Amino acid sequence: MTTIEVQHNWEGEEWDWPFQHNDGIVKVHNGPERFEVGLEASYFRPNEIQVNIVDHTLMVRCKHESRYDQHGVVAREISRNYHLPDDVETTSFKCHLDKKGILRIFANKKH
């Protein structure tokens, strides 16, 4: 199993936990030079996101334990697995979580 560090360029205290948000952003692009997955992860902090490669499968798990906010108790968990095309260079994977909560995971293609 290979674990890929989630990188970000913002401070943890800048993170916002909106009560409502437009869920459902998932994009997979398999181009000639790069394989990329983009998904909505705005409810999760970087340390609550795990990205692994296991047996040519990209595994993404986002989880935070139950916590209280002004609206009650919230607990979330999302898991997604992507079987990788044979021409993806699995050692080149990187991922980045932007300030808007979009997690982008990408790797180069073999040549």
N, C-alpha and C positions, 0 to 999 in steps of 0.2 A: 504494500500500500504506500502511495506517495501522497503526502499532505502538502497542499499549496497554501502559502500564507496569503491572507486577505489584506491588501494594501489600501491605504486611504491617505488623504492629505488634508484632514480637518481634525479639529480637537473634539474629544468626546463630549465635552459640555455643550458643543454646538448642536448636538443631535436632538431632533424634535420627534415627538411621538404623537402624531395627529390621531384624533379619534376616528375620522373618516378619511379615506383615500381611495383613489381609483386603482383597484387591484387588477391583476391579470396581465401585466406586461411580461411576456416571455417571447424572446426572439432567438432563433437559431439560424446562423448563417454559415454555410459550408462552401466557402469560396476556393478558388484555385491556389491561393497563397496562405489562407488562414481559416481556421475554424473558430467560431465565436458563439457564445451563449450570453444573452442579456436577460436578466430577470429582476422583477420588482422585489426588493428586500428592505423597503423603507421602515418596516417595523422592527428591524433587527440591528444591533450594534455589531461592529466587526468581530468582536470576541464571541458572538453568538452564532457565527457562520463558520461551517466546516466545509472545505472543498477537498475532495480526495479523488485519486485515480486508482481504481481497482480492476484488474483484469480487462483493460481497455474500455472501462466504463467510467464516465465522469459522474461523481456522486456529490450532490450539494444538499446540505442539511442546515436549516436555520431553526433555531429553537431558543426561546426564552421561557424561563420558569414563571409560574404565577406571580403576579405583582398587582398591587392596588394602585389605582389612579382615581381621579375625581368621578369617574363613571362606574367604578366597581373593580372587579377582579379580571385580569387579562392574562391568558397564557396562549402562546402561539408556537406552532411547529410546522415546518414545510420541508418535505424531502422531494428531490427530483433526481432521476438518474438518466443519463444520456449515453447510449452506446456510441462509441467513437468510430468514425470512418477509419479504414485501415491506413490511410495516408497521413493521419495526424501524428505529429511528433510529440509524443506524450511527455517528454522531458522538457518541453518548451512552454508548458502552461504557466500563465500568470492570471491573477484576478485583481480587480479593483472595485471598490465600493465608492460611488461618488456621493456628494452632499445631498442629492435628491433621492438617494436610496436605490439607485440602479446598480446591480452587481453585474460586472462584465468579466467573463472568463474566456480566455482566448489562448490559442496555440498556433504555431506555424505548421505548415504542411511539409512532408518529406519531399525531397527533390531527387 
